[in-house]
Amino acid sequence: MGTVRIKRAYEDAEPDDGFRVLVDRLWPRGVSKDRAQLDEHLKDIAPSPELRKWWDHDPDRFDEFTNRYRSELDDNPAVGDLRKLIHDHGVVTLVYGARDPEVNHAVVLEDYLAS
């Protein structure tokens, strides 16, 4: 397939990031478009607003969030769009705005794409 990485929107873009895709519905607060250096904003790949609100980034709900988000991804046509980007570009960095680098939807998405 290709290489998929994840990176916070608040980290500097690097040449080895490849094709950079924002995978949040909302634009990261305080990050300019110039600084973000994004190639694509794929809003529809993010968790539904209802799921995001239910989860509220609560680490205790992460396992259940993971199951629910993966279920959403199973029926999400944006997954095909993202897989095509990965195929076409070889290296894709999924950019997200969450604070926690281990408990966020991009971690789930990266794992989902690898399975």
Summary of the structure (lengths in Angstrom):
residues: 115
radius of gyration: 13.3
end to end distance: 11.2
largest distance: 36.8
contacts: 318
relative contact order: 0.29
helix: 48%
strand: 16%
